[in-house]
Amino acid sequence: MEFGISYSTPFFGADPEVLAGFARDAEECGFESLYLPEHVALYPGAKIGPMELPPSLPYPDPLECLTFVAAVTRRILLGTGVLLLPYHHPVVLAKRLATVDVLSGGRMRLLTVGVGALPGEARAAGVDFATRGRRADEAIDVLRLLWAGGEAGVSHDGEFFSFENVCSFPKPVGGRELPIHVGGSSAAAARRAGRRGNGYFPGGRLTADERRRQFELARSAAAEAGRDPDGLAHTRWGTLEMSTEDVEELARQGVTRIVVTPGTAEPGRRRAEMAAFAARFGLS
């Protein structure tokens, strides 16, 4: 089991000293990875389920933040939870992600993508909300095509993106594609994870049985696509109060990574929470 930690920008803010201190604390405590969320644009009345999002919540760009984190850390892996893929052009995004990976020494390894749940956010980005799933599927294919392409260039002619003989350098460290995990609590997200993802990171307020069925759906979709279901990483949200029994139960369900979030913004108490969790699970 691996353990990641999420820096909640709407809760902790965008202050560079706070973010740097959080990242250093996470690395020193032994967490494997650090995740940041994304919203491209909010607006009055925006809701995810019953939860309204105040439009003034700070959501700085996660990839810019992760580049900053890479500069103040040495080991911790970099992740998004989640990057809203339909709102990014994949030709531009392929370059940005590879650049973060190169500058971090190969640590941009936990990219997790979703399709978004706010119609107004899609409109602001110029994307038809109804097509965002298909757009995300095609974007995943384009990212991998560009990372794999050489000096002769690669071409693509799809529903949303089209180009000829395009070269994208630098490549991710090692010359290989970056892993792409899929987030989301819907059946469509589970199928996308199985068909195209390197892992599945479900969110939402689902029952234990619903989560079990969705991971089974992801695995069956992988098998139907000719992919190895056992190669699909399974990430889940957890809490800093989790017991070893809680983690053992998730491991029995096939979970391979748990991501937690501190519940306090006060630096001393936050670090104490993180250190206690790390000691409980022997992270450092």
C-alpha positions in Angstrom: 0.0 0.0 0.0 1.2 3.5 -0.9 0.1 6.6 0.9 -0.4 10.0 -0.7 -1.5 13.3 0.6 -3.6 16.1 -0.9 -3.0 19.8 -0.6 -6.5 21.3 -0.7 -6.0 24.7 -2.3 -9.5 26.0 -1.5 -8.8 25.1 2.2 -5.1 25.9 2.6 -4.9 28.7 0.0 -2.3 29.6 -2.5 0.4 31.2 -0.3 3.8 29.9 -1.6 5.3 29.5 1.9 2.3 27.5 3.1 2.5 25.2 0.0 6.3 24.8 0.2 6.1 24.0 3.9 3.3 21.5 3.4 5.2 19.7 0.6 8.4 19.5 2.7 6.5 18.2 5.7 4.8 15.6 3.5 8.1 14.5 2.1 9.9 14.4 5.4 7.0 12.3 6.9 7.5 9.7 4.2 4.4 10.2 2.0 4.8 8.8 -1.4 2.9 11.5 -3.3 1.3 14.9 -3.2 -1.9 15.7 -5.1 -3.5 19.0 -6.1 -7.1 19.6 -7.3 -8.3 21.7 -10.2 -11.2 24.0 -11.2 -10.6 26.1 -14.2 -13.5 28.6 -13.5 -16.2 28.9 -10.9 -19.3 31.1 -10.9 -22.1 32.1 -8.5 -24.4 29.1 -7.8 -22.0 26.4 -8.9 -22.8 23.2 -7.2 -21.4 19.7 -7.1 -24.3 17.6 -5.8 -25.7 19.4 -2.8 -22.4 21.3 -2.1 -22.2 24.8 -3.4 -18.8 26.1 -4.3 -18.2 29.8 -3.3 -16.9 31.5 -6.4 -14.0 33.1 -4.5 -12.4 29.7 -3.6 -8.7 29.8 -4.6 -7.9 27.1 -7.2 -4.5 27.9 -8.6 -3.3 26.0 -11.6 -2.3 22.5 -10.3 0.6 22.0 -12.8 2.1 25.3 -12.0 1.9 24.5 -8.3 3.4 21.0 -8.8 6.3 22.6 -10.7 6.8 24.8 -7.6 6.6 21.8 -5.3 9.2 20.0 -7.4 11.6 22.8 -6.9 11.4 22.6 -3.1 11.4 18.8 -2.7 13.5 15.9 -3.9 11.6 12.7 -3.8 7.8 13.0 -3.5 5.8 12.1 -6.5 3.5 14.6 -8.1 -0.2 14.0 -8.7 -3.5 15.7 -9.7 -6.8 14.9 -8.1 -8.3 15.6 -10.6 -7.1 17.5 -13.6 -10.2 18.4 -15.7 -9.0 16.9 -19.0 -11.7 18.1 -21.4 -10.8 21.8 -20.6 -7.2 21.4 -21.7 -6.0 21.0 -25.3 -4.0 17.8 -25.4 -1.2 19.1 -27.7 -0.5 21.9 -25.2 -1.0 19.6 -22.2 1.4 17.0 -23.5 4.2 19.6 -23.5 3.3 21.0 -20.1 3.2 17.5 -18.4 6.4 16.4 -20.0 8.1 19.6 -18.9 7.0 19.1 -15.3 8.3 15.6 -15.4 11.7 16.6 -16.8 12.1 19.5 -14.3 11.1 17.2 -11.4 13.4 14.4 -12.4 10.7 12.0 -13.4 8.2 12.7 -10.6 5.0 13.7 -12.6 3.8 10.1 -12.3 0.3 10.4 -10.7 -1.7 12.4 -13.2 -5.3 11.7 -12.5 -7.9 13.1 -14.9 -11.6 13.7 -14.7 -14.3 15.2 -16.9 -15.8 17.8 -14.5 -19.3 18.3 -13.1 -20.0 22.0 -13.6 -21.8 22.9 -16.8 -20.9 26.6 -16.4 -17.2 25.7 -16.2 -17.5 23.8 -19.4 -19.1 26.8 -21.1 -16.4 29.1 -19.8 -13.8 26.8 -21.4 -15.6 26.6 -24.7 -16.5 22.9 -24.3 -19.9 21.3 -24.9 -20.7 19.7 -21.5 -22.5 16.8 -23.1 -19.4 15.8 -25.1 -16.8 16.1 -22.3 -16.5 12.3 -21.8 -15.7 11.7 -25.5 -13.4 14.6 -25.5 -11.5 13.2 -22.6 -11.1 9.8 -24.2 -9.7 11.3 -27.3 -7.4 13.6 -25.3 -5.9 10.6 -23.5 -5.1 9.0 -26.9 -3.6 12.2 -28.2 -1.3 12.6 -25.1 0.1 9.1 -25.5 0.5 9.5 -29.3 2.5 12.7 -28.8 4.7 11.3 -26.1 5.4 8.2 -28.2 6.1 10.1 -31.4 9.6 10.8 -32.8 11.3 13.3 -35.1 9.1 12.3 -38.1 6.1 13.5 -36.2 2.7 12.0 -35.6 -0.8 12.7 -37.0 -4.3 12.5 -35.7 -7.7 13.1 -37.2 -10.5 12.8 -34.6 -13.8 14.2 -33.5 -12.3 17.0 -31.5 -8.6 17.3 -32.4 -6.7 17.1 -35.7 -3.1 17.7 -36.7 -0.4 16.4 -39.1 3.2 15.5 -38.5 3.5 17.0 -35.1 6.5 16.6 -32.9 6.4 17.2 -29.1 9.6 17.4 -27.2 10.9 17.1 -24.5 9.7 13.6 -23.7 8.9 12.4 -20.2 11.9 11.2 -18.3 13.0 7.8 -19.7 11.3 8.5 -23.0 8.1 6.7 -22.0 4.6 7.9 -21.6 3.3 9.2 -18.3 0.8 7.1 -16.4 -2.7 8.4 -16.6 -5.1 7.6 -13.8 -8.9 8.2 -14.2 -10.9 9.8 -11.4 -14.7 10.0 -11.0 -17.5 8.2 -9.3 -19.6 7.3 -12.4 -19.8 4.0 -14.3 -18.5 5.9 -17.3 -15.4 6.9 -15.3 -14.9 3.3 -14.2 -15.1 2.1 -17.8 -12.7 4.8 -19.0 -10.2 3.7 -16.3 -10.4 0.1 -17.5 -10.2 0.9 -21.2 -7.6 3.7 -21.1 -6.2 4.3 -17.6 -3.3 3.1 -15.7 -5.4 3.3 -12.5 -8.8 4.2 -11.1 -9.3 6.9 -8.4 -13.1 7.0 -7.6 -14.5 9.8 -5.6 -18.0 10.7 -4.6 -20.3 9.5 -1.9 -20.7 5.9 -2.8 -21.5 2.9 -0.6 -18.9 0.2 -0.1 -20.9 -2.1 -2.4 -21.1 0.6 -5.1 -17.3 1.1 -4.9 -16.8 -2.7 -5.2 -19.0 -2.9 -8.3 -17.3 0.1 -9.9 -13.8 -1.4 -9.5 -15.1 -4.7 -10.9 -16.5 -2.7 -13.8 -13.1 -1.1 -14.4 -11.4 -4.4 -14.3 -13.9 -6.0 -16.7 -13.6 -3.1 -19.1 -9.8 -3.6 -19.0 -10.2 -7.2 -19.8 -12.6 -6.5 -22.7 -10.1 -4.0 -24.1 -7.4 -6.7 -24.1 -5.6 -5.1 -21.1 -4.4 -6.7 -17.9 -6.9 -6.0 -15.1 -4.2 -6.7 -12.5 -2.1 -3.9 -13.9 -4.8 -1.3 -12.9 -3.8 0.7 -9.8 -6.7 1.4 -7.4 -6.5 4.6 -5.4 -9.0 5.7 -2.8 -9.5 8.6 -0.4 -8.8 8.0 3.2 -8.5 10.0 6.5 -5.6 10.8 8.8 -7.6 9.0 11.5 -7.6 5.7 9.7 -6.6 2.6 11.7 -4.4 -0.2 10.5 -7.6 -2.3 10.3 -9.2 0.2 8.0 -6.2 0.0 5.7 -6.1 -3.8 5.8 -9.8 -3.8 4.7 -9.1 -1.5 1.8 -6.2 -3.7 0.8 -8.5 -6.7 0.7 -10.7 -4.7 -1.7 -7.7 -4.3 -4.1 -6.8 -0.8 -3.1 -3.1 0.0 -3.8 -2.9 3.6 -2.7 -4.7 5.8 -0.1 -4.7 9.6 -0.3 -5.5 11.6 2.8 -6.0 15.3 3.6 -5.2 17.1 6.8 -8.2 18.6 8.6 -6.4 21.7 10.0 -4.7 24.6 8.4 -2.6 25.5 11.5 1.0 24.4 10.5 2.0 22.9 13.8 -1.1 20.9 14.3 -1.1 19.8 10.6 2.4 18.5 10.8 1.6 16.7 14.0 -1.4 15.0 12.3 0.8 14.0 9.4 3.6 12.7 11.6 1.3 10.6 13.7 -0.2 9.0 10.6 3.3 8.4 9.2 4.4 6.8 12.4 1.3 4.6 12.6 2.1 3.1 9.1 5.9 3.3 9.2 6.2 5.7 6.3 9.4 7.5 7.4 
